[in-house]
Amino acid sequence: MIYFDNSATTMPDQSVLDTFIKASTRFFANPSSLHYPGMEAERFLEKARGQIAALCRVSAQEIIFTSGGTESNNLAIKGAAHFYKSRGQHIVTTAIEHPSVFEACRDLEKEGFQVTYVKPKANGVIDIADIKRAMTNETILVSVMHVNNETGAVQPIEGIGQMLQHYPQTLFHVDAVQGFGKVPLDLNKSGIHLMSVSGHKLHGLNGTGFLYKQSNVQLAPLLSGGGQESGFRSGTEHTAGAASLAKAARLVMETNMDPVKRITRWIYDELAARSNIVIHTPIGEAAPHILNVSLPGIKGEVLVHALEQEGIIVSTTSACSSKQTKPSRTLQLMNVNSDLAASAIRISLSSRNTLQEAEQFIEALDRITPALAKKRNERT
């Protein structure tokens, strides 16, 4: 099997699994318990927290363990909105965010908050000037993803953060789920107050993640309970999950993404040479591991299943939206027409993929595309 759907989820690294099993076996006690096994588990948990903090160059107290990107995004957005609503009730985000950001903002609109959804340019990249124009004296939060999960477009996070220095009452949240460890991002230079990360995008495990929260930022918790994670995330701590996440985060930070970038560029050049393919990813402004393309007249889901028959796994839109019948919201906002958006597939690589796999993908695509086009013509 050739697995080109790493933006949906990655295969757990064996060393991550080993860490999880070791921690589950030895440090199974409740870290909140007062007995020795509990205290030992707590020390192990805090070691994992410190390791992640060191990778991010922040303090350990600024790392909150969560169940993944969706929870981290919701905690950041809803937690900040509810805690700081006395300052104002306006939020700025983009129209191309992951559903866990987009729908969280929709929920807040139902509560009376006002949300401005900034549209991207035709290449899928947000203009900093548009974010600035959306700002008001009531803006308490700006939330912008680092890497778009469908097109791979990298957003100008550092520039947005620098612009927001002129708005000291506004918090800056970044969904870094697709970019963490793959596209450099300096938390301090970017002025980020809140950042979401998910383990299963890093060859870690499903159900693991963290939220970076700057020490002077407060959040209203989503969950009521025993006050774990400094009161921001109640619930018995997932010690083994945290340890495995720390391992995965270290591995991805140590990974050289240049080979991935070269393979992605090779695929891009091959696809660009074919007149029957439209590329939506802005290759000069995109992450090194994602390509989004359309084959006009062939539905994305049809192509996904045809490639699957060849042992090649790709996807249509993001995994959270792939079972919906609507064309990609992101592509339509990039002025891609509905038919072309419905034909899109996403190819997403990891450091485990090879140039030979890329060559097999192109060969299979060239072989099956004429047959799919013929079937389409016969139906019409």
Phi, psi and chi 1 to 4 in degrees:
 res  aa     phi    psi   chi1   chi2   chi3   chi4
   1 MET       -  134.5  178.7 -179.7   71.6      -
   2 ILE  -102.5  114.6  -62.8  173.9      -      -
   3 TYR  -102.1  105.8 -173.3   73.7      -      -
   4 PHE  -116.1   41.0  -79.5  173.3      -      -
   5 ASP  -128.8   42.7 -165.9   21.6      -      -
   6 ASN   -73.4  -15.0  -69.9  -80.2      -      -
   7 SER   -76.6  -19.7  -72.2      -      -      -
   8 ALA   -79.5  -50.1      -      -      -      -
   9 THR  -166.7  155.9 -162.0      -      -      -
  10 THR  -111.3  156.2   51.8      -      -      -
  11 MET   -71.5  130.1  178.2 -177.5  -69.9      -
  12 PRO   -59.8  136.0  -21.7   32.9      -      -
  13 ASP   -68.5  144.6 -171.0   88.3      -      -
  14 GLN   -60.0  -37.4 -174.9   59.5   51.5      -
  15 SER   -67.4  -30.0   64.5      -      -      -
  16 VAL   -67.8  -43.9  171.7      -      -      -
  17 LEU   -62.5  -40.2  -67.9  169.8      -      -
  18 ASP   -62.3  -42.0  -68.4  -17.3      -      -
  19 THR   -62.7  -42.1  -62.6      -      -      -
  20 PHE   -63.1  -45.3  179.8   82.7      -      -
  21 ILE   -64.9  -43.7  -67.0  170.1      -      -
  22 LYS   -60.4  -46.1  174.7 -174.7  174.3 -177.4
  23 ALA   -67.4  -38.2      -      -      -      -
  24 SER   -66.0  -32.6  -63.3      -      -      -
  25 THR   -80.8  -44.9  -56.2      -      -      -
  26 ARG   -91.7  -35.9 -179.4  175.7  173.2 -175.5
  27 PHE  -115.0   50.9  -56.8  103.4      -      -
  28 PHE   -81.7  -15.7   62.9   87.9      -      -
  29 ALA   -67.5  160.1      -      -      -      -
  30 ASN   -71.5  121.0 -169.5  -38.6      -      -
  31 PRO   -63.3  -14.7  -21.2   33.6      -      -
  32 SER   -88.1   -6.4  -62.7      -      -      -
  33 SER   -75.5  153.9  -62.8      -      -      -
  34 LEU   -87.9  -14.2  -64.3  177.9      -      -
  35 HIS   -76.3  171.8   48.4   60.8      -      -
  36 TYR   -60.1  -46.6  176.5   75.7      -      -
  37 PRO   -59.0  -37.1  -25.2   35.9      -      -
  38 GLY   -65.8  -43.8      -      -      -      -
  39 MET   -66.3  -34.4  -69.7 -172.3  -71.6      -
  40 GLU   -65.6  -41.8 -170.6  178.1   41.0      -
  41 ALA   -63.9  -39.2      -      -      -      -
  42 GLU   -63.2  -42.4 -178.0 -175.9   25.5      -
  43 ARG   -62.3  -39.7  -76.0 -167.1  -66.4  -89.5
  44 PHE   -66.3  -40.6 -163.4   67.2      -      -
  45 LEU   -60.6  -46.1  177.4   72.4      -      -
  46 GLU   -69.0  -29.2  -65.7  -50.3  -45.6      -
  47 LYS   -62.9  -43.7 -179.8 -179.3  178.4 -178.6
  48 ALA   -62.8  -41.9      -      -      -      -
  49 ARG   -60.7  -44.9 -165.9 -171.0  -49.0  -82.4
  50 GLY   -64.1  -36.5      -      -      -      -
  51 GLN   -65.0  -43.5  -70.4  171.2  -21.2      -
  52 ILE   -66.4  -41.9  -68.7  173.8      -      -
  53 ALA   -59.9  -41.4      -      -      -      -
  54 ALA   -63.3  -39.3      -      -      -      -
  55 LEU   -63.8  -35.6  -68.5  170.4      -      -
  56 CYS   -88.2   -6.4  -63.4      -      -      -
  57 ARG    58.7   47.8  -68.0 -173.1  -67.7  174.7
  58 VAL  -132.1  178.8  -60.0      -      -      -
  59 SER   -85.9  153.4   69.6      -      -      -
  60 ALA   -60.1  -33.1      -      -      -      -
  61 GLN   -67.3  -10.2  -67.1   70.0   31.5      -
  62 GLU   -95.6    5.3  -65.7  176.9  -48.9      -
  63 ILE  -108.4  121.8  -59.6  -62.1      -      -
  64 ILE  -112.2  120.9  -58.1  170.1      -      -
  65 PHE   -76.6  136.9  -72.1  117.9      -      -
  66 THR  -134.2 -173.9   68.1      -      -      -
  67 SER   -89.9   -0.5   62.2      -      -      -
  68 GLY   145.1 -168.5      -      -      -      -
  69 GLY   -63.3  -41.4      -      -      -      -
  70 THR   -62.9  -46.6  -67.9      -      -      -
  71 GLU   -66.1  -41.8 -175.7 -173.9  -11.9      -
  72 SER   -60.4  -44.5  -67.4      -      -      -
  73 ASN   -64.3  -43.8  -75.6  -23.0      -      -
  74 ASN   -65.5  -41.2  -85.6  -97.7      -      -
  75 LEU   -63.6  -43.0  176.8   56.5      -      -
  76 ALA   -64.6  -49.0      -      -      -      -
  77 ILE   -76.1  -53.8  -67.0  167.0      -      -
  78 LYS   -71.4  -37.7  -66.8 -179.6  178.7  178.9
  79 GLY   -62.5  -43.4      -      -      -      -
  80 ALA   -69.3  -43.8      -      -      -      -
  81 ALA   -60.5  -44.7      -      -      -      -
  82 HIS   -71.5  -35.3  -69.5  149.7      -      -
  83 PHE   -74.5  -37.2 -170.1   90.3      -      -
  84 TYR  -104.6   17.3  -68.6  103.1      -      -
  85 LYS   -64.6  -18.8   62.5 -176.8  177.2 -178.1
  86 SER   -70.3  -21.3   60.4      -      -      -
  87 ARG   -76.6  -32.5  -73.0 -174.5 -175.2  176.1
  88 GLY   167.5  168.6      -      -      -      -
  89 GLN  -131.4   40.1  -63.7 -166.8   39.1      -
  90 HIS  -120.1  135.1  179.9 -121.4      -      -
  91 ILE  -125.9  141.0  -63.9  167.2      -      -
  92 VAL  -115.0  128.1  176.2      -      -      -
  93 THR  -141.0 -169.1 -171.9      -      -      -
  94 THR  -114.4  161.5   81.0      -      -      -
  95 ALA   -81.1   -0.5      -      -      -      -
  96 ILE  -115.8   20.9   56.4  171.8      -      -
  97 GLU   -71.9  160.2  -63.6  -63.3  -50.0      -
  98 HIS   -60.1  149.4 -174.6  -88.2      -      -
  99 PRO   -52.8  -30.4  -29.0   35.9      -      -
 100 SER   -69.8  -19.3   60.1      -      -      -
 101 VAL   -93.0  -49.5  169.5      -      -      -
 102 PHE   -58.3  -47.9 -166.4   81.1      -      -
 103 GLU   -73.9  -30.4  -64.4  -58.4  -30.1      -
 104 ALA   -62.2  -40.4      -      -      -      -
 105 CYS   -68.3  -37.5  -71.0      -      -      -
 106 ARG   -61.0  -40.9  -69.6  -67.1 -161.7 -157.2
 107 ASP   -60.5  -42.0  -73.4  -15.4      -      -
 108 LEU   -67.2  -31.7  -71.1  171.9      -      -
 109 GLU   -61.7  -36.4  -74.8 -175.6  -71.2      -
 110 LYS   -65.6  -22.5  -63.9  172.1 -173.8  176.9
 111 GLU   -90.4   -1.5  -62.6  178.7   26.8      -
 112 GLY   109.5   -4.9      -      -      -      -
 113 PHE   -73.0  150.5  -72.3   85.9      -      -
 114 GLN  -102.4  133.9  -67.4 -176.7  -44.8      -
 115 VAL  -126.7  129.9 -178.2      -      -      -
 116 THR  -103.1  124.4  -60.2      -      -      -
 117 TYR  -104.2  104.1  -60.5   90.7      -      -
 118 VAL   -77.8  131.2  175.5      -      -      -
 119 LYS   -86.5  152.3  -64.2  179.7 -179.5  179.4
 120 PRO   -82.9  169.0   34.5  -37.6      -      -
 121 LYS   -75.0  176.3  -65.5  178.5  -72.0 -174.9
 122 ALA   -62.5  -21.0      -      -      -      -
 123 ASN   -89.8    3.4   63.3   -4.1      -      -
 124 GLY    87.3    3.7      -      -      -      -
 125 VAL  -101.1  137.1  177.6      -      -      -
 126 ILE   -78.2  139.5  -61.8  -63.6      -      -
 127 ASP   -87.5  126.0 -167.1  -35.5      -      -
 128 ILE   -57.6  -36.0  -61.5  172.0      -      -
 129 ALA   -61.5  -33.0      -      -      -      -
 130 ASP   -70.6  -36.0  -69.9  -23.4      -      -
 131 ILE   -63.6  -44.7  -62.0  -74.9      -      -
 132 LYS   -62.0  -42.2 -173.8  173.7 -178.0  178.8
 133 ARG   -63.6  -26.8  -84.5 -170.2  -73.0  -89.4
 134 ALA   -79.8  -15.5      -      -      -      -
 135 MET   -69.7  142.8  -60.2  -66.4  -66.8      -
 136 THR  -134.8  175.1   74.2      -      -      -
 137 ASN   -67.7  -13.2  -68.1  -27.3      -      -
 138 GLU   -98.3   -1.0  -63.3  -69.4  -49.7      -
 139 THR   -73.6  118.7  -54.0      -      -      -
 140 ILE  -106.0  -15.0   55.9  173.1      -      -
 141 LEU  -152.1  136.5  177.4   67.5      -      -
 142 VAL  -120.2  129.0  171.2      -      -      -
 143 SER  -126.4  117.8 -179.5      -      -      -
 144 VAL  -136.0  130.7 -179.4      -      -      -
 145 MET   -70.9  151.1   65.8 -176.0   -4.9      -
 146 HIS   -78.2  -53.0 -176.9 -155.6      -      -
 147 VAL  -124.1  126.4  172.7      -      -      -
 148 ASN   -67.5  131.8 -175.2  -93.2      -      -
 149 ASN   -72.2  -15.3   53.4  -55.4      -      -
 150 GLU  -101.1  -45.4  -67.2 -174.4   43.2      -
 151 THR  -102.0  -18.0   68.3      -      -      -
 152 GLY    82.7    0.9      -      -      -      -
 153 ALA   -59.2  129.2      -      -      -      -
 154 VAL   -90.3  126.6  177.0      -      -      -
 155 GLN   -87.9  151.4  -54.4  -54.6  -32.9      -
 156 PRO   -77.4   66.8   30.5  -35.8      -      -
 157 ILE   -60.9  -46.1  -62.3  -58.4      -      -
 158 GLU   -62.1  -41.8 -173.9  173.0  -30.2      -
 159 GLY   -65.1  -40.1      -      -      -      -
 160 ILE   -64.0  -44.1  -65.8  170.9      -      -
 161 GLY   -61.0  -40.1      -      -      -      -
 162 GLN   -66.4  -39.7  -68.9  173.1   -5.2      -
 163 MET   -62.1  -38.0 -179.3  -88.7  -67.9      -
 164 LEU   -73.5   -8.5  -69.9  175.7      -      -
 165 GLN   -60.8  -22.0  -62.6  -60.4  -47.1      -
 166 HIS   -83.7   -0.1  -60.2  -71.6      -      -
 167 TYR  -127.1   74.9  -61.5   86.7      -      -
 168 PRO   -64.5  -16.1   22.1  -33.0      -      -
 169 GLN   -89.4   -0.2  -62.2  -60.7  -55.7      -
 170 THR  -106.4  130.0  -57.5      -      -      -
 171 LEU   -87.9  150.9  -61.8  178.6      -      -
 172 PHE  -119.2  116.7 -173.1   24.1      -      -
 173 HIS  -110.2  137.2  166.5 -112.3      -      -
 174 VAL  -126.0  125.7  173.3      -      -      -
 175 ASP   -83.7  103.4  174.3   -4.8      -      -
 176 ALA  -102.7   20.3      -      -      -      -
 177 VAL   -57.7  -43.2  165.6      -      -      -
 178 GLN   -86.0  -17.0  -69.7  -67.2  -14.5      -
 179 GLY  -105.8  -18.2      -      -      -      -
 180 PHE   -57.6  123.4 -175.6   80.2      -      -
 181 GLY    79.4   -7.0      -      -      -      -
 182 LYS  -113.0  -32.3  -58.6  165.5 -170.2  174.5
 183 VAL  -126.6  122.0  179.6      -      -      -
 184 PRO   -56.0  139.1  -24.6   34.2      -      -
 185 LEU  -150.5  118.2 -179.0   62.7      -      -
 186 ASP   -94.4  111.1 -170.0  -49.0      -      -
 187 LEU   -58.1  -43.7  -82.7  168.3      -      -
 188 ASN   -72.3  -45.0  -63.4  -45.8      -      -
 189 LYS   -66.1  -28.1  -74.3  179.0   64.2  176.1
 190 SER   -87.9   -4.7  -59.1      -      -      -
 191 GLY    64.1   32.9      -      -      -      -
 192 ILE   -82.7  131.6  -65.0  170.8      -      -
 193 HIS   -95.7  -29.7  -60.0   98.9      -      -
 194 LEU  -142.4  135.3  -61.5  154.5      -      -
 195 MET  -143.3  132.0 -178.3 -178.7   74.0      -
 196 SER  -102.9  137.7  -55.4      -      -      -
 197 VAL  -139.3  144.3  175.8      -      -      -
 198 SER  -123.7  135.2 -179.7      -      -      -
 199 GLY   -68.2  -35.9      -      -      -      -
 200 HIS   -77.9   -0.9   75.4  104.3      -      -
 201 LYS   -92.2   -3.1  -49.9  -67.0 -173.0  179.9
 202 LEU  -119.2   22.2  -44.3  172.9      -      -
 203 HIS    65.8   26.7  -63.3  -70.6      -      -
 204 GLY   -99.5 -158.7      -      -      -      -
 205 LEU  -105.7  148.1  -58.2  179.4      -      -
 206 ASN   -57.4  146.7  -68.5  -27.5      -      -
 207 GLY    83.2   12.8      -      -      -      -
 208 THR  -125.7  146.9   64.6      -      -      -
 209 GLY   179.3  176.0      -      -      -      -
 210 PHE  -149.2  159.6   71.5   87.2      -      -
 211 LEU  -119.5  121.9  175.0   67.6      -      -
 212 TYR   -80.1  128.7  158.3   73.2      -      -
 213 LYS  -130.0  114.5 -178.9 -165.2   69.6   65.0
 214 GLN   -54.4  142.2 -162.4  175.2   82.1      -
 215 SER   -58.7  -31.6   57.8      -      -      -
 216 ASN   -89.2    5.8   61.7  -19.0      -      -
 217 VAL   -97.5  138.9  171.7      -      -      -
 218 GLN  -111.7  152.9  -64.9  -61.8  -45.3      -
 219 LEU  -137.7  144.2  -61.1  172.4      -      -
 220 ALA   -82.2  121.2      -      -      -      -
 221 PRO   -65.5  151.0   22.7  -32.0      -      -
 222 LEU   -81.7  -28.7  -61.4  179.5      -      -
 223 LEU  -116.0  138.4  -56.4  173.3      -      -
 224 SER   -99.0  141.4  -60.1      -      -      -
 225 GLY   171.6 -137.6      -      -      -      -
 226 GLY   -82.0    0.0      -      -      -      -
 227 GLY    80.3   22.7      -      -      -      -
 228 GLN   -66.4  170.1  -70.8   87.2  -11.6      -
 229 GLU    51.7   49.9  -66.4  -60.7  -61.9      -
 230 SER    58.5   26.8  -60.1      -      -      -
 231 GLY    88.1   -3.4      -      -      -      -
 232 PHE   -92.8  -16.6  -64.9  106.9      -      -
 233 ARG  -151.4   83.1 -153.6  -85.6 -172.7  179.3
 234 SER   -67.0  154.4  -70.0      -      -      -
 235 GLY   127.3  144.6      -      -      -      -
 236 THR   -55.5  129.0  -58.6      -      -      -
 237 GLU   -65.1  143.0  -61.2   95.7  -29.5      -
 238 HIS   -94.3   80.6 -171.8   11.2      -      -
 239 THR   -58.3  -48.7  -54.0      -      -      -
 240 ALA   -64.8  -38.2      -      -      -      -
 241 GLY   -63.5  -41.6      -      -      -      -
 242 ALA   -64.1  -42.7      -      -      -      -
 243 ALA   -64.3  -42.0      -      -      -      -
 244 SER   -66.8  -34.7   70.2      -      -      -
 245 LEU   -65.7  -42.7  177.3   61.0      -      -
 246 ALA   -60.8  -40.7      -      -      -      -
 247 LYS   -63.7  -46.8 -179.5   70.6  171.5 -178.0
 248 ALA   -63.7  -40.5      -      -      -      -
 249 ALA   -63.4  -41.8      -      -      -      -
 250 ARG   -64.7  -42.6 -177.9  176.1   64.4   79.3
 251 LEU   -62.7  -43.1  -69.2  175.5      -      -
 252 VAL   -69.6  -33.3   76.5      -      -      -
 253 MET   -68.0  -27.4  -76.2  -67.1 -163.4      -
 254 GLU   -88.9   -6.8  -66.5  174.2  -10.0      -
 255 THR   -78.7  133.2  -61.9      -      -      -
 256 ASN   -83.8  115.0 -179.9    4.4      -      -
 257 MET   -85.6   -2.5  -68.3  -61.5  -68.7      -
 258 ASP   -60.2  -43.0  -72.9  -17.7      -      -
 259 PRO   -61.0  -38.1  -25.5   36.5      -      -
 260 VAL   -63.7  -43.4  179.0      -      -      -
 261 LYS   -60.7  -40.9 -173.6  175.5 -177.3  178.5
 262 ARG   -66.0  -40.7  -74.4 -165.5  -68.4  -90.7
 263 ILE   -67.9  -43.3  -64.2  170.3      -      -
 264 THR   -60.6  -42.6  -59.0      -      -      -
 265 ARG   -64.6  -37.1 -176.7   69.4 -157.5 -145.5
 266 TRP   -62.8  -45.4 -175.1   88.6      -      -
 267 ILE   -61.6  -43.7  -64.2  173.3      -      -
 268 TYR   -57.3  -48.8  173.6   89.4      -      -
 269 ASP   -62.3  -39.8  -70.5  -19.3      -      -
 270 GLU   -64.1  -44.0  -71.6  -68.9  -41.6      -
 271 LEU   -69.2  -38.7  -65.1  177.0      -      -
 272 ALA   -64.3  -24.8      -      -      -      -
 273 ALA   -78.8   -7.0      -      -      -      -
 274 ARG  -103.7  124.6  -72.4  154.7  171.9   76.5
 275 SER   -71.0  -16.4   59.5      -      -      -
 276 ASN   -92.6   13.1   64.1  -33.3      -      -
 277 ILE  -127.3  135.6  -66.3  174.9      -      -
 278 VAL  -112.9  126.7  178.0      -      -      -
 279 ILE  -101.3  129.1  -59.0  175.6      -      -
 280 HIS  -100.3  -18.6  -54.2  -61.3      -      -
 281 THR   -76.0  128.0  -65.7      -      -      -
 282 PRO   -79.8   89.5   30.9  -33.6      -      -
 283 ILE   -54.9  -32.1 -167.0   66.4      -      -
 284 GLY   -78.7  -12.7      -      -      -      -
 285 GLU  -129.0   34.4  -60.8  176.9   81.6      -
 286 ALA  -126.3  161.3      -      -      -      -
 287 ALA   -65.4  157.8      -      -      -      -
 288 PRO   -76.9    0.4   28.3  -35.8      -      -
 289 HIS  -126.0    4.5   60.9  -64.4      -      -
 290 ILE  -127.3  134.1  -60.6  175.2      -      -
 291 LEU  -132.7  137.2  -80.2  175.9      -      -
 292 ASN  -123.8  122.8 -169.6  -60.8      -      -
 293 VAL  -138.7  160.0  -56.0      -      -      -
 294 SER  -126.3  144.2  -72.7      -      -      -
 295 LEU  -110.4   99.5  -84.7   73.4      -      -
 296 PRO   -51.2  132.5  -26.7   35.8      -      -
 297 GLY    89.4  -10.2      -      -      -      -
 298 ILE  -115.6  117.8  -60.0  174.5      -      -
 299 LYS   -59.6  141.2  -66.3  -72.4 -173.6 -177.7
 300 GLY   -57.1  -41.5      -      -      -      -
 301 GLU   -67.4  -32.2   61.7 -156.1   54.5      -
 302 VAL   -66.6  -43.7  172.4      -      -      -
 303 LEU   -67.4  -38.0 -173.9   54.4      -      -
 304 VAL   -58.3  -46.6  165.2      -      -      -
 305 HIS   -71.5  -34.0  -69.3  -52.5      -      -
 306 ALA   -66.1  -41.3      -      -      -      -
 307 LEU   -68.4  -33.9  -74.5  168.1      -      -
 308 GLU   -61.5  -36.0 -175.1  179.1    5.4      -
 309 GLN   -64.4  -21.3  -66.9  -60.5  -48.9      -
 310 GLU   -92.1    2.4  -59.7  -71.6  -31.7      -
 311 GLY    81.9   21.0      -      -      -      -
 312 ILE  -117.9  123.7  -59.4  169.3      -      -
 313 ILE  -105.9  116.3  -52.8  -58.3      -      -
 314 VAL  -129.0 -174.2  -61.3      -      -      -
 315 SER  -138.1  175.6   62.5      -      -      -
 316 THR   -90.8  -98.6   50.0      -      -      -
 317 THR   -88.6 -154.5   59.1      -      -      -
 318 SER   -67.9  157.3   69.5      -      -      -
 319 ALA   -60.3  -31.2      -      -      -      -
 320 CYS   -71.2  -15.8  -65.7      -      -      -
 321 SER  -121.1   -1.7  -53.5      -      -      -
 322 SER   -66.1  -23.7   61.6      -      -      -
 323 LYS   -90.6   -0.3  -67.4 -175.9  178.9  179.3
 324 GLN   -84.8  150.6  -61.9  178.3    7.8      -
 325 THR   -89.1  -10.6   56.2      -      -      -
 326 LYS   -75.2  143.1  -63.8 -176.5  -66.6 -175.7
 327 PRO   -62.3  160.9  -19.5   31.2      -      -
 328 SER   -57.0  125.3  162.9      -      -      -
 329 ARG   -61.9  -41.2  167.4  167.9   44.1   89.1
 330 THR   -60.9  -47.9  -64.1      -      -      -
 331 LEU   -65.4  -39.0  -66.8 -178.3      -      -
 332 GLN   -64.8  -35.4  -70.7 -176.0  -57.8      -
 333 LEU   -71.0  -16.1  -72.9  164.2      -      -
 334 MET   -91.3   14.9  -67.4  166.7   57.1      -
 335 ASN    68.7   24.8  -61.3  -37.4      -      -
 336 VAL   -85.1  127.9  177.0      -      -      -
 337 ASN   -67.4  161.6   67.5   54.9      -      -
 338 SER   -59.6  -41.3  -63.4      -      -      -
 339 ASP   -64.7  -42.1  -71.4  -19.4      -      -
 340 LEU   -69.3  -38.7 -160.5   57.0      -      -
 341 ALA   -63.5  -35.7      -      -      -      -
 342 ALA   -71.4  -13.4      -      -      -      -
 343 SER   -95.8    2.3  -62.9      -      -      -
 344 ALA   -78.5  145.7      -      -      -      -
 345 ILE  -129.0  155.8   63.7  168.1      -      -
 346 ARG  -114.7  129.1 -179.1 -175.7   64.6 -176.2
 347 ILE  -109.3  120.2  -53.7  148.2      -      -
 348 SER  -133.9  125.1   50.4      -      -      -
 349 LEU  -103.5  168.9  -78.5   65.1      -      -
 350 SER  -135.7  178.1   80.9      -      -      -
 351 SER   -66.5  -10.3   58.4      -      -      -
 352 ARG   -85.6  -14.8  -62.5 -176.3  176.1 -167.3
 353 ASN   -78.8  156.0  -67.4  121.2      -      -
 354 THR  -125.0  162.7   65.5      -      -      -
 355 LEU   -63.9  -34.8 -179.9   58.7      -      -
 356 GLN   -60.8  -40.0 -177.5 -179.4   11.4      -
 357 GLU   -64.4  -39.0  -70.4  178.8  -32.3      -
 358 ALA   -62.9  -41.0      -      -      -      -
 359 GLU   -63.8  -40.2  -68.1  169.5  -14.5      -
 360 GLN   -65.0  -37.3  -71.1  178.5 -107.7      -
 361 PHE   -62.5  -47.8  163.5   70.4      -      -
 362 ILE   -63.9  -41.1  -67.5  -63.7      -      -
 363 GLU   -61.9  -43.8 -173.4  -84.0  -30.9      -
 364 ALA   -66.0  -40.7      -      -      -      -
 365 LEU   -61.5  -45.2 -166.3   65.6      -      -
 366 ASP   -63.6  -32.9  -75.3  -16.4      -      -
 367 ARG   -77.8  -39.4 -178.8  159.8   32.5   80.3
 368 ILE   -90.5  -20.9   65.2  177.7      -      -
 369 THR   -61.5  -46.0  -61.6      -      -      -
 370 PRO   -59.0  -38.5  -25.5   36.9      -      -
 371 ALA   -66.2  -40.6      -      -      -      -
 372 LEU   -67.0  -39.3  -66.4  176.6      -      -
 373 ALA   -65.7  -37.9      -      -      -      -
 374 LYS   -64.5  -43.0 -178.0  179.7  179.1 -179.4
 375 LYS   -62.2  -40.3  -73.0 -177.4 -179.6  179.1
 376 ARG   -62.1  -43.9  175.9 -158.4   64.1 -159.7
 377 ASN   -66.2  -35.8  -66.1  -27.3      -      -
 378 GLU   -66.0  -35.7  -71.2  173.2  -10.0      -
 379 ARG   -71.2  -31.9  -72.4 -165.3  -58.7  -90.9
 380 THR   -89.7      -   57.7      -      -      -
